[in-house]
């Protein structure tokens, strides 16, 4: 849970900026977007497999370029 204590003499705008930055660092907004719509567990697994495959293929391409050079 993100919370801030407003310092003496601190403006509301500055406190709000600090709160938004803390929320972004905690990953709250990305979690909200992820949970906005229900995803079936099978789709979650499929998405994870696809992401891993893309990362693996990218590493292969980078490694192949280094070998040629």
ZIPELIN-V514209 format. One record per residue. N is the residue number from 1. PSI is psi in whole degrees, -180 to 180 (* if undefined). NEAR is the number of other ideal C-beta (glycine too) atoms within 10 Angstrom. Layout:
BEGIN
n=N psi=PSI near=NEAR
n=N psi=PSI near=NEAR
END
This chain:
BEGIN
n=1 psi=127 near=4
n=2 psi=133 near=12
n=3 psi=152 near=6
n=4 psi=156 near=13
n=5 psi=124 near=7
n=6 psi=126 near=13
n=7 psi=159 near=10
n=8 psi=129 near=4
n=9 psi=2 near=6
n=10 psi=135 near=12
n=11 psi=160 near=10
n=12 psi=-38 near=8
n=13 psi=-43 near=8
n=14 psi=-40 near=12
n=15 psi=-39 near=14
n=16 psi=-41 near=12
n=17 psi=-43 near=11
n=18 psi=-41 near=15
n=19 psi=-45 near=14
n=20 psi=-40 near=13
n=21 psi=-42 near=12
n=22 psi=-39 near=13
n=23 psi=-42 near=14
n=24 psi=-41 near=12
n=25 psi=-32 near=9
n=26 psi=-13 near=12
n=27 psi=22 near=10
n=28 psi=-44 near=14
n=29 psi=-41 near=11
n=30 psi=-35 near=10
n=31 psi=-39 near=10
n=32 psi=-45 near=10
n=33 psi=-37 near=9
n=34 psi=-35 near=11
n=35 psi=7 near=9
n=36 psi=-40 near=8
n=37 psi=146 near=6
n=38 psi=136 near=6
n=39 psi=132 near=13
n=40 psi=147 near=8
n=41 psi=-34 near=7
n=42 psi=-37 near=8
n=43 psi=-35 near=10
n=44 psi=-45 near=11
n=45 psi=-43 near=11
n=46 psi=-42 near=12
n=47 psi=-40 near=11
n=48 psi=-41 near=10
n=49 psi=-43 near=10
n=50 psi=-41 near=10
n=51 psi=-44 near=10
n=52 psi=-39 near=10
n=53 psi=-43 near=10
n=54 psi=-44 near=10
n=55 psi=-42 near=10
n=56 psi=-44 near=9
n=57 psi=-38 near=10
n=58 psi=-42 near=10
n=59 psi=-37 near=10
n=60 psi=-45 near=10
n=61 psi=-44 near=8
n=62 psi=-43 near=9
n=63 psi=-38 near=9
n=64 psi=-38 near=9
n=65 psi=-40 near=9
n=66 psi=-35 near=7
n=67 psi=-38 near=6
n=68 psi=-33 near=5
n=69 psi=* near=4
END
